[in-house]
Amino acid sequence: MNLVMTEMRRALHRRAVRVLISVALAGCALAGTIAYFGSSGKSVAQLRSDEGHPAVMTDWWIADANEGFLSVAMFFLFLGAFFGGATVAGGEWRAGTVTTVLTWESRRRTLHVARTASAAILSFVISFGLQVLFLASFLPAVVIHGTSDGVDGSFWVALAVVMARTSALAAAAAVVGVALGTAGRNTAFAVITMFAWLALAEGLIRSLKPTLARWLWAENVGTVMTWAQLETADFARGPVVASATLFVYCAVIVGAAAWSFERRDVVAST
């Protein structure tokens, strides 16, 4: 546990991680500003009729439709978590500090597990906190121009659940980023590999082998995110099965990275 805490502190001291958090905070402030001025001079009825508006609190997340303004932040959280994880692992190799770390923790598997766990914990906590700030930025628009009518206990429960689910998926993205950054020994390898798979490989699979779509990352992430069968999918895939599929994928990638880290020559590569 001490090693996990140490890795968390080291990750938070990385410039790239701080920049990512700063960009996210700036995005929250920008979203709140746009919501405030965009709702100015409009009645509540107009805000409701404009296909929803963050000044109407119940539009933050609509549980029955599995959509809302919180979904705007989800993609950026996943992307940021993945890039943050890849930077933490890949930056270690680029800086040439891997051998230094191994002098006081020579057990490579233990170090890899600790780094992976620290990335997952940090990503979950940071993601959840950023979602809170993102929604809090809409409060001035809600209080001054909008409304909180219809908000009850079930709304807050549904909101908290989807925020926790988003944070868990962000943690998974960070874990994959750490694994690919470790296996490729640089951040660029992790980013290029993930982009090539999601943008190219999965697109080809959908086109050439539609029956395999149920096994793709995007479809399973979408199913877990909404916690419902995808309406546009031509296959049956429940959220529990999708969650198990993603867990297996992450476990395989993390295991492969650990195997690579244990067996490859560290000194020769730095």
N, C-alpha and C positions, 0 to 999 in steps of 0.2 A: 504493500500500500504506500510506503514511503517513496518507492520508485515511481509509482503512478503520480503521486503529488509532485515529485520533482519534474517529471516529464510535462505535467500540466503547466508548471511555472515556466519551464523552458519554452514551451509552445507559445505562451502568452507574451513572452519577451521577443518573439520573432517579429520583425518589422512588417512582414507581409500579413501576418494575422491581425496586427493592430490596424493596418491600412484597411483590411477587409471590414473590420468592425466599424471603423470611422466612416467608410463609404456607406455602410448599412444605416448608421445613425443619421447621416446626411440625407439618405433616401427617406427615412421616416419623417424627418423634418420637412422635406419637400412635399411628401404625400399629404401631411397635415395642412401645409400652407395651401396647396391646391384645393383640398377639400373645403377649407374655410372660405376662400375667396370664390370658389365655384358654387358654393351654396348661398352666397350673399345675394339678397334681394329676391330669393325664391321662397314661395310658400311651401309648407310641408307637403301639400298635395302635389305640387310641381316636382318636389324632390322624389316623391314616391313614384311619380309617373315617368321619370327619366330613367327607366330601367334600373332603378335603385341608385342610392347615393350614400356614401359613408356618413353623411350628416344624419341619416336615419339609422339608429343603432341596430335595429333588427336586420339590416342589410349587411352587417359585418359578416355574419354567417347564417345561412338559411339551411337548417339541418335537413328538412324534407327534400330540398333540391340539391344538397351537397355542393353548394356554391356560395359565394359571397366575396366581399372585398378582401378578406384575409387571403384568398387564393392568389391575389396579386403578388404577395410576398413569398409564396411557397417556392416558386421556381428559383428565385434569387437566393433563398436560404439553402436549397439543395446545392446550387452551383457554388455558392460561397463556402459551404461546408466541405464539399469535395476539393475545391481548390486549396482551402486551408489545410486539410489533411495531407494533400499531395505536397504542399509547400513545407510543412513540418518535417516530413520524411525526406523528400528530395533535397530540401535545403541543407540538411545534415550532410549529405554526400557532397554537395556542391561546395560547402564551406570546409570540407575535409576534417570535420570534427568527430566522425564516427569512431576512428581509432582512439581518440581521447576519451570518449564516453565508455568504450570497451575496456579501458584500463581500470576503471573503478566498478564496472559491472560487466564481467566477462561472459556471463551467461546470455548468449545471444537470444535464445528463445524467450527468456524472461524479459529482456529488454524490449523485444518486439511486442510481446503481449502487453507490457506496461504502456508502451507508446500508443498502441492501438486502443487500449482502454481509456487512456487519457484523452485521446482525440474524440472518442465517442462521448465521454462525459462532458467535455468542454463544449462540443457541438450541440449536445442536447440542451445544456443550460443556456448557452449563448443564443441559440435559436429560439428557445422559449422566451427569454428576456427581450429579444428583438421584436418578437410578435406582440408582446405586451406594449412595448414602446410604439410600435407601428399603429396599433389600435388606439393607444392613448393619444396619439397625435391628432386623432379625429374628434376628440372630446370638445375642443373649442367650437368646432362646427356643429356638433350635436347640441351643446348647451345654448349657443347663441342663435343658430339658424335652424336647427333640426329638431328631432324629437327622440325620446327613448320609450315612447308608448309601445306596449307589447312585450317589453323586456321582462322576463320572469326567471324563476329558478331554472327551468328547463333550458332556456336560452344560454345561461351561463355554463351549465353543465355541458351542453353540446359544444359550446365554444372552447371550453377547457379541454375537452376530449380531442377535438380536431387539432388544437394547438400542441397537445402532447404527442399526437400521432405524427404531426409535421416534424416535431423535434426529433422523434425517434427515427424518421426517415432521413433527416439531416445527419443524425449520428451515423447511420448506415453509410451515407455518402462519404462522410469523413473517414470512416474505417476503410472503405474501398480506396479512397485517395491515398491514405497512408500505405496500404498494401501495394498499390501500383507504384507509388513513389519509391518504396523500398525495393521492389523487384527491379524497376528500371533505373534506380539510383539517380534519378533527377525528376524534377517537377514536370518538365516538358513531356517526358515519356508518359506519365500518368494522364496528363491533359489530352495529348494526341490520341492515346489509346482509347480513352473514354469517348472522345468526340467521334473517332472513326467507327467505334462500335455502335453508338446510339444513332448517329446521323447517317452512316453508310450501311453498315452490316445489317442492323435491324430493319432499315428501310428495304433493303434487298430481300430479306427473309419474308417480310410482309407481302412483297410483290410476287415473289417466286413460290413461296411455301406458306400461304395464309393459314394453313392448319397448325403451323408452329408458332403463331402469334401469341398464343396463351403462355408460352415460355419466355417471352421477351421481357426485358427490364421495364420498358415504358408501360406496357399493359399491366404488369403486376404492381408497379408503383402507383399507377392510376387507380387500380382496384383497392389497394390499401388506403390510399389517400381519401377516397370517398367512402370507403368501407361498404361498398356495394358493387354488384355486378355492373360492369361497364355497359351502358345502353347501346353504344355504337359497336360493340364487339359481336362477332359471329360465333362466339364460343361461350361456354359456361365456366365461370371462374369466380369462386367465392373469395372473400377477403382473408379467411383463415388459410386457405390453400395458397393464395398469393403471398401472404406473409411468410409461410413456411418456405416457399420457393425463393424469396429474396434472402431469407436467412441462410439457406443452403448455398446460394450463390456467394454471399459474403464470406461464409465459412471457408468455401473452397479457395477463394481469392486470397484471404488472409493466410490460410494454410500454405498455399503455394509461395507466398511472399516470405513466410517464416522459413520454409524449406530452403529457399534461395539465399536468405540472409545467413542461415547457419552454415551453408556449404561453400559459398563463394569466398574467394580471397579478398579480404577487406583492405589489407595493406597495399596490395598491387593496384587497386582501383582508385586510391586516393592520391 
